[in-house]
Amino acid sequence: MTDGKWWHPARHRDRRPFLLQRGQVRRALSGWFAEEGFLEVECAALQVSPGNETHLHAFETAFRTDDGQVSPLFLHTSPEFSCKKLLAAGEEKIVDFSRVFRNREQGLLHSPEFTMIEWYRTGARLTEVMWDAVMLCRMALAATGNEALTWRGRSCDPGMTPEYLTLTEAFQRYAKADLNGLLDDRDGFLRAARDAGVGVPDDASWSDIFSAVLVTLIEPALGDERLTVLHRYPICEAALARACPDDPRFAERFELYACGVELANGFNELTNAEEQRARFDADMALKQDLYGERYPIDEDFLEALDWMSNACGVALGFDRLVMLASGARSIHDVQWTPVET
C-alpha cells in the first residue's frame, strides 16, 4: 500500500508541520552556537574506524582505486575521532551537525541514519557542557513555540532547574541497589538486579547487568517535569571519558534525559593514548565474543590524543530533540526522508 510510504502525499502532509519545526530548531541552535563562539565544522563520514564501543554497529564499505587497490572503510557512528583530531590541530570550540550511521538500529527512537550534534570546548569543565545541553533543549522548545517537551503522554519543562543525579543515587533510588558496593561483585550485582525484578541471564557480564537495570528501571523514570542529568558513571562504562579525580572507580561522564528519553551523552575527554588503547582493545575483545566481529583501531586518532588539549564534549541526538520539542510521534516524523526497512 503506497499510503504507508513516507513520500505518499497524505502521509507527507501529516508529517510536514514537524519537518518545518525541524528547520526552525536547526536555525535556532546554529544561531546559539555562533553566538557562543563555536566554529561549525563538517567531518567526513568515511573513516578507517567507525568507533570502538562494544555495542555500536557500523556500516562497512570500501574505497577502490583505478588500479584495483581496495581499502576498507566505515561510515562513522559519530564524528568524535575527527572532531578530536581538529582539537589536536588547534581548534578550541567546534560543533558539527553530523550525519551518522548505526547498524542494527530502528524504531520510534532509533534510525540507521540520523543527525547528531557534537560539540567540544577546550579548557572547559564538565558542568559547562552539561549546561550547554540544557540550553539547547530550551532553545529548541522556544523555536517551536510549544510549552513543554513531550513524549507518549509525558512532559518536561527544560526551563526548570535540572535534576542532577549520580549513578549511585539512581541505583539506590530506583533499584534499591548499592552500586558502590557492587562495582567488583558481579554475582552480588546479579542477585540485586533479580531482587529488583530485572530479568538477567546467568551468564550476563557486569556491564550487561548494569545496562539491564539502567534500561529497565532507571532511564524510564528520568526527565519527568524537568530535565535529569545522570552523571558519574562506573569507569568500566566510561568509553572515552576521564576518571573522576576524587574516585577513579567512576568517570566524568553524563547523560541528559527528558520524558524518559536519552538526549545527550558527554565526557571530560580522555587524552591518555595508552589508556585509550587499552579500553579499545578490551571493548573490541568483548565485541568479538558477543557479536563475532571487531573494528580496527584508528592509530591516527591515538597519535592525535598526544596533541589534544584538555576538553569536554557532548553528542546530542538532534532528531530526538526535535521530536520532543515538536510533539512528534517518532523520530521518523522529523526526518525529511526517513530510512524505512
N, C-alpha and C positions, 0 to 999 in steps of 0.2 A: 504494500500500500504506500503510494507516494506521499500521502498526507502525514506519514510518520517521519519523513526526511526533514532535516533542518532547513533545506532550501525551499520546501513547499511554501507557497505564499501565505497560507493561513498560519502555519507554524512560525514563519519568519515574522509575520505581523504581531504574533503573540510575544515573541522574544525581543522585538525591536526596541521597546522602551528601556529594557535592561541594557541593551547594547549601546544605546545613546548615553545612558548614565555611565557606562564604562568609559566612554570618551571624556565625559565631564570629570570623572575621578582621575583619569590619566593626566589631564591637563593640570588639575589642582595639585597632584603630587609632584609632577615635574616642576611646577612653579615653586613649591615649597623647598624642594631640593636645591633649586637655583638660588633662592633667597638665602639658604643656609650655606652657600658657597661650595656646593658639590659640583664636580665635573662629571657630566653624563658620558659614559663610555659605552662601547659596543664590543663585547668579547666574542670571539669566534666560537661557533657551536661545535666544530670538528676538533677533536683533541686526541692525543695519544692515549690518554686515560680518561674515562668518564667520571672518575671519583672512586674512592676505595672504601665506601661504607658497606658493611656486610649485607644489609637488606635492601639496598638500592640496586635496581636492574637497568641496564643500559641497552641502547640500540647500537649494534655494531655494523660498520661499513668498511670500505677500503678505498684508498687512493691508488689509481693505476696510471703509470706513466706511458708515454707512447711506445717505449721500448719494452713494455711488459713487466716492469718492476711493480710490485704490489706492497703497499704499506697499510697495515690495519689501522683503522681509526674508529672513534666512537663519537656519537652525539652526546654532549655533556649533560650530566644530571643537574649541574649547577655551574655558574661561571666562577666558582670560588678559586680554582687554581689560577685562572687567567687574571682575575682581579688582584690576587696576591702578588703575581708577577709584576703587575703595574705598580703596586705599592713598593716592591723591590726596586723598580725603575725610578722611583722618586715621587710618584703621585701621593697625595695626602688625604684627599676627601673625594671619593668616587662613588658613583651609583650606576648600575646597569639594569634597565628594564629588559630582562633577558628571556628569550625563548629557550626553554629547557625541555628535556625529553626523558621520560622514565617508563621503562617497560613494565609489564605486569600490573599496571595501574589504570583502573577505570571504575567509575561510579559517580554518585552525586557530588562527592568532594574531590574526585581524582580524575585526571585525564592524562593520556600518554604524552601529550604536548600541552604546555601551559606557560604562563608568564610569571617569572619570579623577579621581584625587586631585590637586588643585592647591593648593600652599601657598606662602606668602610670609613672609619675615622681613625687616623693615626694619632697616637698620644692621648686617646680618649679612655675613659673608664667605662665599664660595662653598663653602669647606671645611665650614662649619657645616651647610649644607643637603645637601651630599654625605652627611654623617654622618646627617642625618635619614633619608635614603633607605635607608641601610644599616640603621638601627634599625627602620624599617618592615618590611624583609624579615625581620629577626629576630623581631619581634613577630608577624608573620603566620605564620611557621613554628611558633612556640610555641603559637599559638592552635589550630592543627590537631593538635598532638601528634606530628607526623611528625619524622623525623630529619634530612631534607635537602630542599631544593628540588630537584624532579626534572622532567625533560622528555626524552622519547624516548630513554631509556636513559642519560641524563647526570644528574649530581648536583652540587649546590653547597651548601656549608655557609656560611650567612651569618654564623655565629658566628666564623669565621676572619677574620683581618685582611684587608681587601680588597686587591686589586692595583690600584695607581694607574699608569695608562699614558697617556702623551700620544699624540696622533695621529701625531706624528713618529716616536716609538718604535714604534708599532703598524705603521706603513707599512714601516719598516725591518725589523722582525721578521718580518712575515707576507707582505710583497710585495717585500722587498729593494729598496725604492724610497726615495730621498732626498726626502721631501716638502718640506723646506725649500727645496731647490734647484729644485723643480718648481712652486712657487707661481705663477710668472709664465711658465711654459713649458708651454703646452698640448700642443704637438707632442711634446715630450720626455716628458710625462706619458702620452700615448697610447702611445708606444713602450714605456715602462716597464710599463704595465698589460699590454700584449700579451706582453712578455717574461715577465711573471709568470703568464701563462696565462689572463688575463681577456679575454673577447671584448667588444670595444668597437667600435661603428660608426665609420666615417671621419669623420662629421660630428658626433660627440659633443662637447659642450661640456666645459670643465674640470670643472664640477660633475658632469656625467654620468659622467666618468671616475672622479672621486673616489668617487661613490656606487657605481659598479660594483665598484671594488676593495674598498671598505668592506663591501659586502653579500656579495661572493663569497669574499674571503679573510680578512677581519679579524673581522667580527661572529661568524661560526660558531665561531671559536676562543676567544671570550671567556667568562669566567664558569664555567670548569670548576673544580671543587673549592671555589673561593672566588669571591666577587663581584669583578667588574672594573669600575673607574671609569675610563672613557675620557674624556680632557679635553684642553683647548687645541686647539679646532677652528680651521681656517683661517677668517679673518674673513669670507670670502665664504659660509661655511656658518654664520654667526653668528645668523641670524634676528633675534631681539630682544635679543641679548647685547652687553655692552660689550667693547671691545677690551682685550687684556691690556696693562697699563701698561708692562711691560718689553719688549713686542714687539707693535706694533699690527697685524702680519700675522696674528695669532691672536686668538681670542676666549675670554672667560671663560665657557665652556660645557662641560658634561659630560653623559655618558650612562652609565647603570648597566646592567650585563649580568649575567645568571645563566643558565647552561646554553645559551649562545649566543643568548639571547632578550633583546632590549632591554626594560627595565622602566621606566626613568625618563630624563627629559631636563631639565636645569636650567641656569639662566643667572644671572650677575650682570647685573641688568636694565638695559638701555639707557634713559636718561631724556632724551636729547637728541632733541627732536622733529624738528629739521631733518634730522639723520642718519637717524632712523627713517623719515621720509617718503621720503628718497632710497632707502632699502632697499626700502620697499614699492613705490615706482614701478618699480624695477629688477625686483623679483620679479614684479610684475603684467605688465610688458612681456614677460618671459620666458614667463609663463603664457599670454599671448595667442599668442605664437609657437608654443608647444608644443601647447596644447590648444584654442586658438581662443576663449578666454573669460578674463575678468578680474573680480575682485570690487572693490566700492567700498572706499575708504579711510574709516575711521571718524574723521572730523575731531574729534569729541568726545574720542576716545581720545588723539589727538595733543595736543590742548589740555590734557588732564589730566596728561600727562607733565611739564609745567612745574610742576605742584603736587605731584608724587610724590616721596617721599623715596627715597634710595638703598635698594635692597632686592635680595635674592636669592630666586629662586623655582624651584619644581620641579613638573613634571607627571609623575605615575606612573600607569601602566595598572593599575587595581585588578583587573580581570578576569584579566589575565596573572599578576599576583602570586598571586591565589587559585589559579589553575590550577597554578602551580609548587609552591605550598605544599601543596596537597591531592593532587597527583599525578594530576590530571585529564588527559584526552587532548586536549582543545581548550578554548578559552575558552567555547564554546557549552555545555560541560558545567557551567560555573559561572554561567551566566545563566539566571534563572528562566524567562523567556520569550524565547528567542533569536530573532533575526531570521533567517529562513531564506528564501533567494531561489532 
